[in-house]
Amino acid sequence: MKKRKLLFTATAVMGVVSFPIVVLYYGALHDIWHEIGRPDVWHGQGPAAFEWRFIAISYWPVLIFHLLFFISLWHLKKGKKS
């Protein structure tokens, strides 16, 4: 039981610590998009365009994971109080 609590605590701490990183990640993607990330800039660039697209698309699953994580954490805390 002690290992389970330690794992839960470590996961919660990492989730909270990594969330501001997700916010900064969005800010960086936004800046890149307005400077060099536009499709017209990357048109015909081959692998570089694929890498940019991968980074831009991979942001959304990470954001969804964090939102679900915080919802789950909130439900767990709410359930323990009852």
Secondary structure, 3 states (H helix, E strand, C coil): CHHHHHHHHHHHHHHHHHHHHHHHHHHHHHHHHHHCCCHHHHCCCCHHHHHHHHHHHHHHHHHHHHHHHHHHHHHHHHHHHC
